[in-house]
């Protein structure tokens, strides 16, 4: 761009150039024109003493380091004033209401005033014959309405931290304080309670949320929250939502203050929901968190292989300590799985404790068979291999007549896996 030396055109063309710098900065995070126009002795003053910089190197360093932290804004009610202070100095003032785009996570509004002082210098780097010697930004907070979420200076900071963890504890507390007022002013106590319950999920569907919060209109609440734009968002999975990490942490703190029985109630509901979807690992995780041991055993009996082969153990290590002996005898298959998992993961003390208990429950031939089964399965020396062989054998034995108990069922499986078993127990040999 060329600035005409004619004084009549000079001011209007320099104003047009300044507006380009201003709009590029706030709408596109583009600082190219700005940096090209800074004088060597430029001074810049932002909205706080920590933002005051002097000298081209310092000012450039600040704008370069903060470039990617800016939030794109739209402009409203823009006004400009041009003052020619002397033949060599022109001051331009731009004032406008700025607001974040509808797609932005936070709704931010403020009235911004920017003063730019130019000095005439035919040799300046931008080639227009004028360079910036001073920039001053100021914010009019009195124009911020009570129902607006954040002032820009607070909002930019919050936006930067909203999707990131961990956050310094002092910053986190300040952020929690900022959003607490907004949430409590826009949500009913029932909605806020429901939202704290939803914090137990990493992500959730409408159906999952409704299965846990049965007394809340989930569809209406989610629609309301999506418009808030900083509480939750759609994930990459269709029809699935997630709370932003710091929002979730804030709400989960509220959930953790509920009575333990109430927390367990909602976690159990989540476990039952995932069990109905046959997502056994997730179901076990929630049942474990709920401390619902009977549900844990029921989930385990239906999805032992997927639970054991998941990347992390989700069932409680002390699960069998909380199950009555009468129940254990009815669920010997998952009990055997758990024993083998403890064996293969070298949890020897727990393994031995549970083994001694089971061994005392089973007497006579049942006890002998149990010990031989355990001996054969551990001989694989590899948990996934054991599970694969066990599943293959069970698939074959699914055609056995109904009514067999655990021991007779696994006796047949053992016969499939171990030819030597017939020599140990010839009276229980199984035709293959």
Steps between C-alpha positions, in 0.01 A plus 500: 500500500624849416412804712447811289713796609208730430386612849136471390535128418774418748276479807223291343746253344690463826166439678417228248841341559450511879158335473661217304755449780225517762263259324776257400611480861159447659323292234780291343788501753711649220773738624697539176409864432530590867855369536609658172391843626665511843770759550824414681391706802134396502317480832188296562260510790233235546227471760736421788846604624640153418425570132706820467785450253755736348727455198435314177658172620295483821171602337553256213585221743178561692274500194670194349475303826132585553388476137355149526327578829266758353133416453342616170247781548233679301460878505194709571439875529845590375607864503825671401668835560811639325707778658789660313723616785768647272630442145696202634257348754147363455293337775220259406239374747278199433218413738262205464293240676661162442350158558616142451365304205194278557719191455737606779495312829445812711270794442721806554407862450660833577550854373855543372683823424831497314726805446779477242760777464684517165822683423599592147814317389567453126747219578272288721479125435137483386565721197206737565709778651337483846594288802326425831667655803230436759198271544257522790214254559235567762183318602177657625362252751202718579351390167506133605145392579430299817378194309812472285734221598852642514689816440750452218808505721352228722344319206813468287678343795206267568475406134867406488459268798155361433611199295833439672602311811673514735461861603680671791284471811473875555384551140255214532340646812462836331345336196261298717395819674432669166276227362320421824295817487408450136392140545290569807335799333400316181419150630239385746620305806366180339687570174822581684461181702450301181804664343715402798382140455592508131856586607547128577517441122800563276239536226135406477202464271154636563383148581784448747432831673127423518572156649687661789302824549150359472328801658638763259396593147838412350411610146404849617804530727751395233346739250530779756862412583613482138390863461710596804801407278750453781351219709480201268557417136433233240779245471622343177261210567150582366238593763758487778577783739785584737552764765809713454775367733507785751121529500480126566751526782307790654173305484659176621610679814132574562414136432763384750327706771180294466440228763689179418174308465374749241827488306483120499139514378587701189819306427299178523247640251785574259637147547158347429464714188833384355422141601179522296717602201738208569783747556638292784824686565320833542225336704760345732680831540185675625391207717847499656480874571156446651636229730219272378671161530202284413454695177875471432475121522192497275681714240809283528301182444370642171814663364800350677716465190450858377558634852818300555643583159434875528802724533437574867341294777156643575364246749582549870794289617314415821182401315488141626557611860157665494306212344329246733615139465156388386519746210857400416398136453241612241752707303806278487579582139564875561670407827740278308562782252582744780732252669688445175523874433654552844739213433613630161538859627715372788266620774612196696388598850143573389501194276602272786241651735216445253630157399497388864143621539375325184693187587325486836160535332547211259532153645550153356500456127390861431808625681725262311355609166535869592866459587569307180320764292706772664817302439421454131400860434805643678722273291430727202705761688326775303161650585377578144594146386316350796188705422512407130525128576232524767262680264563251220432208732184664638375566146529130425335406828202733445326197346518300822164412662357768730513462873871431544660689786823697474727213587353253254500766227866584554581135545399453136702807398799364686467171317520694174808688612693230680521141368672398820190588700331169403781308664451704821122469511399208266150482647433857378637463148313683227449365152638734233 
